[in-house]
Amino acid sequence: MYRLRDLREDWDLKQADIARLLNCEQQTYSRYELGQHEIPIASLIILAKYYQVSVDYILRLTDIKIAYPKDISLIDKYILSLKE
């Protein structure tokens, strides 16, 4: 469902490492990876910043790994999404 496991493994991290980052239990984070629980938006934002990718990438809405620049406008983001 999400790209959580792929990203974590790419960074050679354990579930417990990411659970600490998100301030949750390792079992809770495991359920996010398995798609058994929806990950909270706040946690998605933390992970996107940590891994330097977009939330869209984590959610498999795009294959573009690079996060949006901080100065990009909402209209620009929308236009970019149409080009995908």
Backbone as CSV, one residue per row, in Angstrom:
resi,resn,N_x,N_y,N_z,CA_x,CA_y,CA_z,C_x,C_y,C_z
1,MET,0.828,-1.192,0.000,0.000,0.000,0.000,0.876,1.260,0.000
2,TYR,1.632,1.443,1.050,2.545,2.584,1.125,3.950,2.122,0.752
3,ARG,4.852,3.073,0.584,6.247,2.743,0.323,7.083,2.801,1.606
4,LEU,6.449,2.635,2.731,7.147,2.784,4.006,8.277,1.775,4.174
5,ARG,7.994,0.532,3.889,9.020,-0.499,4.073,10.196,-0.287,3.132
6,ASP,9.904,0.005,1.872,10.974,0.231,0.897,11.891,1.372,1.332
7,LEU,11.284,2.468,1.743,12.085,3.615,2.176,12.916,3.266,3.403
8,ARG,12.302,2.630,4.372,13.015,2.265,5.610,14.194,1.359,5.295
9,GLU,13.965,0.364,4.453,15.042,-0.563,4.107,16.131,0.124,3.280
10,ASP,15.746,1.047,2.407,16.744,1.800,1.641,17.688,2.574,2.556
11,TRP,17.175,2.988,3.694,17.968,3.749,4.662,18.594,2.843,5.720
12,ASP,18.456,1.528,5.566,19.008,0.548,6.514,18.556,0.804,7.946
13,LEU,17.265,1.037,8.099,16.692,1.294,9.418,15.783,0.152,9.844
14,LYS,15.582,0.035,11.125,14.661,-0.954,11.676,13.323,-0.276,11.970
15,GLN,12.290,-1.077,12.062,10.974,-0.531,12.393,11.014,0.240,13.702
16,ALA,11.784,-0.249,14.662,11.883,0.418,15.957,12.477,1.825,15.810
17,ASP,13.404,2.002,14.866,13.994,3.331,14.628,12.930,4.319,14.168
18,ILE,12.116,3.895,13.222,11.080,4.781,12.690,9.966,4.982,13.708
19,ALA,9.659,3.951,14.457,8.646,4.086,15.509,9.075,5.159,16.514
20,ARG,10.362,5.169,16.875,10.874,6.210,17.778,10.716,7.591,17.157
21,LEU,11.032,7.699,15.873,10.899,8.974,15.166,9.457,9.469,15.202
22,LEU,8.510,8.553,15.055,7.085,8.903,15.016,6.442,8.905,16.395
23,ASN,7.221,8.544,17.403,6.724,8.490,18.778,5.532,7.523,18.905
24,CYS,5.737,6.325,18.355,4.705,5.289,18.455,5.383,3.959,18.759
25,GLU,4.590,2.959,19.034,5.118,1.614,19.287,5.573,0.974,17.972
26,GLN,6.537,0.072,18.066,7.027,-0.633,16.893,5.902,-1.428,16.242
27,GLN,5.023,-2.026,17.024,3.902,-2.798,16.472,2.943,-1.902,15.688
28,THR,2.743,-0.698,16.180,1.881,0.262,15.472,2.491,0.599,14.124
29,TYR,3.799,0.892,14.134,4.463,1.215,12.874,4.417,0.024,11.918
30,SER,4.590,-1.181,12.441,4.517,-2.379,11.613,3.159,-2.467,10.909
31,ARG,2.105,-2.117,11.630,0.758,-2.142,11.035,0.618,-1.088,9.935
32,TYR,1.300,0.039,10.079,1.300,1.040,8.997,1.945,0.439,7.754
33,GLU,3.112,-0.198,7.937,3.812,-0.794,6.800,2.969,-1.862,6.109
34,LEU,2.254,-2.635,6.887,1.434,-3.725,6.327,0.101,-3.239,5.764
35,GLY,-0.206,-1.958,5.988,-1.469,-1.416,5.509,-2.649,-1.823,6.362
36,GLN,-2.384,-2.307,7.573,-3.454,-2.724,8.469,-4.064,-1.530,9.209
37,HIS,-3.307,-0.470,9.323,-3.783,0.773,9.937,-3.391,1.925,9.021
38,GLU,-4.240,2.916,8.931,-3.890,4.110,8.168,-2.910,4.948,8.966
39,ILE,-1.903,5.419,8.295,-0.897,6.230,8.969,-1.426,7.656,9.107
40,PRO,-1.273,8.281,10.265,-1.752,9.650,10.451,-1.028,10.639,9.531
41,ILE,-1.733,11.663,9.139,-1.165,12.671,8.246,0.101,13.285,8.841
42,ALA,0.071,13.582,10.126,1.252,14.176,10.773,2.466,13.258,10.640
43,SER,2.243,11.965,10.749,3.345,11.003,10.604,3.835,10.941,9.163
44,LEU,2.924,11.033,8.216,3.326,11.069,6.798,4.235,12.260,6.516
45,ILE,3.876,13.390,7.079,4.679,14.605,6.870,6.066,14.436,7.477
46,ILE,6.117,13.886,8.685,7.415,13.645,9.333,8.274,12.730,8.469
47,LEU,7.684,11.647,7.972,8.443,10.695,7.158,8.880,11.298,5.827
48,ALA,8.012,12.081,5.206,8.372,12.720,3.935,9.570,13.653,4.130
49,LYS,9.550,14.404,5.206,10.684,15.292,5.489,11.941,14.494,5.826
50,TYR,11.771,13.450,6.610,12.913,12.627,7.021,13.575,11.965,5.812
51,TYR,12.765,11.345,4.965,13.293,10.643,3.794,13.540,11.565,2.599
52,GLN,13.123,12.812,2.717,13.288,13.817,1.651,12.578,13.393,0.365
53,VAL,11.336,12.966,0.550,10.472,12.602,-0.576,9.125,13.286,-0.363
54,SER,8.274,13.229,-1.354,6.940,13.802,-1.193,6.005,12.793,-0.530
55,VAL,4.970,13.296,0.086,3.934,12.427,0.645,3.305,11.624,-0.488
56,ASP,3.157,12.240,-1.649,2.613,11.531,-2.818,3.441,10.286,-3.141
57,TYR,4.755,10.409,-3.014,5.621,9.253,-3.288,5.368,8.144,-2.269
58,ILE,5.284,8.504,-0.999,5.029,7.510,0.042,3.702,6.800,-0.200
59,LEU,2.702,7.551,-0.654,1.361,7.001,-0.877,1.202,6.322,-2.236
60,ARG,2.273,6.259,-3.020,2.275,5.652,-4.354,1.396,6.398,-5.361
61,LEU,1.246,7.698,-5.159,0.497,8.509,-6.119,1.397,8.990,-7.246
62,THR,2.700,8.898,-7.037,3.678,9.271,-8.045,4.902,8.387,-7.871
63,ASP,5.669,8.277,-8.936,6.937,7.556,-8.860,8.108,8.530,-8.752
64,ILE,7.800,9.816,-8.693,8.833,10.842,-8.558,9.222,10.920,-7.093
65,LYS,10.470,10.599,-6.811,10.941,10.467,-5.435,11.248,11.806,-4.774
66,ILE,11.599,12.796,-5.554,12.049,14.080,-5.015,10.878,14.852,-4.418
67,ALA,11.104,15.404,-3.240,10.077,16.220,-2.584,9.910,17.534,-3.318
68,TYR,8.733,18.128,-3.168,8.488,19.426,-3.763,9.373,20.468,-3.095
69,PRO,9.893,21.419,-3.862,10.635,22.522,-3.238,9.716,23.286,-2.290
70,LYS,10.289,23.851,-1.249,9.479,24.563,-0.256,8.769,25.786,-0.829
71,ASP,9.309,26.384,-1.886,8.730,27.615,-2.409,7.724,27.383,-3.546
72,ILE,7.412,26.138,-3.839,6.482,25.867,-4.928,5.048,26.182,-4.474
73,SER,4.305,26.797,-5.332,2.937,27.178,-4.984,1.977,26.010,-5.168
74,LEU,0.816,26.110,-4.575,-0.192,25.057,-4.715,-0.621,24.892,-6.163
75,ILE,-0.707,25.995,-6.892,-1.087,25.920,-8.308,-0.025,25.180,-9.098
76,ASP,1.245,25.474,-8.818,2.334,24.774,-9.498,2.293,23.281,-9.196
77,LYS,2.006,22.917,-7.946,1.898,21.515,-7.581,0.784,20.832,-8.372
78,TYR,-0.331,21.532,-8.502,-1.452,20.969,-9.249,-1.068,20.770,-10.712
79,ILE,-0.420,21.743,-11.302,-0.001,21.637,-12.702,0.987,20.486,-12.874
80,LEU,1.930,20.355,-11.932,2.877,19.249,-11.997,2.174,17.909,-11.909
81,SER,1.166,17.812,-11.079,0.452,16.539,-10.916,-0.287,16.163,-12.190
82,LEU,-0.730,17.144,-12.970,-1.425,16.859,-14.225,-0.488,16.288,-15.279
83,LYS,0.793,16.634,-15.171,1.776,16.176,-16.160,2.231,14.750,-15.918
84,GLU,1.919,14.187,-14.764,2.379,12.831,-14.441,1.572,11.774,-15.149
